[in-house]
Amino acid sequence: MAVAPLKVGIVGLGNVGTGVARILTDHPHRIAERAGRPIVLKRAVVRNLNKPRDIRLESGVLTNDIQAVINDPEITVAMELMGGIHPAREVILALLKAGKDVVTANKALLCEHGNEIFHAAREYGRTVCFEAAVAGGIPIIAAVGQSMAANQIIAIQAILNGTSNYILTEMQANHQHYHTALKQAQDLGYAESDPTLDVNGLDAAQKLGILCQLAFGTRVTTSQFEIQGIDSLDLSDLKCASDLGYHIKLLAQARLTNRELEMSVRPTLIRKDTPLSQISGPFNAVLLEGDMVGKMWYSGRGAGQAPTASACAADLIDLAVGRAQLTFERLDLWRERPEYPVMPADQTTSRYFLRLRVEDKPNVMAEVTGILGAKGISLASIVQPEAPEVDAKSNTPVVPLVIMTHRTTAGQLQEAMSELDLSSSVRGPRICLAVAD
C-alpha cells in the first residue's frame, strides 16, 4: 500500500531555502527511498513573487502569504529559513500552534529564544529539528544529543564559522590582506554582503551557545563570555604566529572547570601539528571530549548553500521516518534543570600571545616585563624581530615586541594591557591573542 507523502512548506527562499527546494525537486526518488515515502514541497513563502530565482518550481508553490502554510492542514512540516530574530520567532510559534513540526537553521533565534520555542513545541506536542543551525553539513547536533548520550561532555573546541576560516586560510597560505580575502569569500558565496556576524565572532558564539545547551544543559547568552572577531587581525600577526609554530583560527571553546563552564570565542594560536590547526577554507571542525569515550573529531563544510541545505533535508527525512519525534521527546532540551554556571570572563585562564610596538631605546624591555610581572604574568618567551620603523605620530623609532606568556587569567592580562596602554614607550596598535593548550 502506498504511503502518503509528507507535504512541506518553506518559509524563506533565500540561499539555504533554495538549496533545500533544489534537493527536494532534483532528487525526489532518492529522498523518497531514504524517507520511506515521498517528500513534496507544497508551498514556499517569499517576500517578492517577482524576484528572479535560480530554481524552477511548479505553478502555485510560490506565495507571499505565510497563512498559506499556517492554515493548510496538508502541510505537516514547515521549514523556517528566514534567519534573524523577528519575525522568525513569531512565525515559528505560529507554526507550532497550528500543529506543524518545524525545521530551522536559525542559530541566532535558538540561542536567544530556544527556551520559549522548545516549551511551545512540547505544549503543542510538536517537534523542532535544528541540525543545520550549527556547523553546516556536520551532524554535530545528533552527535552531541544522541551519539554521546552516555557521556558527560567535558570540553568542546571548534571552528564553527566557515567564512572566518576561509579568510584566515587565505591570509595564512596566500598572504592575502584581510579585506582582499573577505572580498573573495563574498564572491564565492561563503560570506554575506554584510559579513559582520561572521567576522566579529557572534555567529560562532551563537552556535557555541546551542552546543553548550545540548552538552551541559546550560542556557548561555552571548553577553556571558568573551567574544572577539578576526576583523582586527593583520598579516603580521599570522606571520609572527607562524614563525613560532602556530596558525591562528577563530576558536570556540567550552570546558568544565571545577563545575563551572569556561567559554570563549576568539582568534587563537593553535599549534601547526594539531588537527584543528589544519582545517582550511570554508570547513568547520568540532573536537568533543567525553568522560567515557575521550576525544571525538568531526569535520566538514560549514559555509555555503549545499552543506546547510543537506542538514535541513536530513531533518526532513528524520521527521518523515519518525525518528525525530522520538528523539525530540527524550532529548530533554531546554528544560528546567540544574545548570553549570558560566565562569566570569575575567576569571578564565589561558596562555597569551602579545604583539607590541615599543620605542627603540634602553630600558623599554625592562618596563614592559616589569608591568607584566607586577600583575603576576610569567613570560615563556620574548622575541624582538629586527624590523625598526618610525612611528608616524611621534616621529620616533619603534620596534615590534612579541611575547608569549604562561597561563594567566584574562583579568590579570587586561589589567596589564591597560597599564601598557598608558606607557609612553608603547605605541599602538597592539594585539593580544589566546594560545590553545
QUINOR-V436455 format. One record per backbone hydrogen bond with DSSP energy under -1.0 kcal/mol. NH is the residue of the N-H (numbers start at 1). CO is the residue of the C=O. Records with the same first field share a line. If there is no record, write none. Layout:
NH=CO / CO
This chain:
6=38
8=40
9=77
10=43
11=79
12=45
18=14
19=15
20=16
21=17
22=18
23=19
24=20
25=21
26=22
27=23
31=27
32=28
33=29
34=30
35=31
36=32
40=6
42=8
43=8
44=61
45=10
46=63
51=48
61=58
63=44
68=65
69=66
70=66
71=67
75=72
76=7
77=7
78=101
79=9
80=103
81=11
89=85
91=87
92=88
93=89
94=90
95=91
96=92
97=93
98=94
99=96
100=95
101=76
102=127
103=78
104=129
107=105
110=106
111=107
112=108
113=109
114=110
117=113
118=114
119=115
120=116
121=117
122=118
123=119
124=120
126=121
129=102
133=130
134=131
137=301
138=135
140=138
143=139
144=140
145=141
146=142
147=142
148=143
149=146
151=148
154=289
155=289
156=254
157=287
158=252
159=285
165=161
166=162
167=163
168=164
169=165
170=166
171=167
172=168
173=169
174=170
176=170
181=177
182=178
183=179
184=180
185=181
186=182
187=183
188=184
189=186
190=185
191=185
199=195
200=196
203=197
205=201
206=202
207=203
208=204
209=205
210=206
211=207
212=208
213=209
214=210
215=211
216=212
218=212
224=221
228=265
230=199
233=230
237=234
238=234
239=235
240=236
241=237
242=238
243=239
244=240
245=242
246=241
247=270
249=268
251=249 / 266
252=158
253=264
254=156
255=262
256=154
257=260
260=257
261=341
262=255
264=253
265=226
266=251
268=249
269=434
270=247
272=245
274=271
279=276
283=280
284=300
285=159
286=298
287=157
288=296
289=155
290=294
291=152
294=290
296=288
298=286
300=284
302=282
308=304
309=305
310=306
311=307
312=308
313=309
314=310
315=311
316=312
317=313
318=314
319=315
320=316
321=317
322=318
323=318
324=318
326=322
327=323
328=324
329=325
330=326
331=327
343=261
347=344
350=408
353=433
354=403
355=431
356=401
358=399
359=425
360=397
361=359
364=361
367=363
368=364
369=365
370=366
371=367
372=368
373=369
374=370
376=373
377=372
380=404
381=404
383=402
387=385
389=398
391=396
395=391
398=389
399=358
401=356
402=383
403=354
404=381
405=352
406=378
408=350
410=348
411=346
413=409
414=410
415=411
416=412
417=413
418=414
419=415
420=416
421=417
427=357
431=355
433=353
435=351
436=269
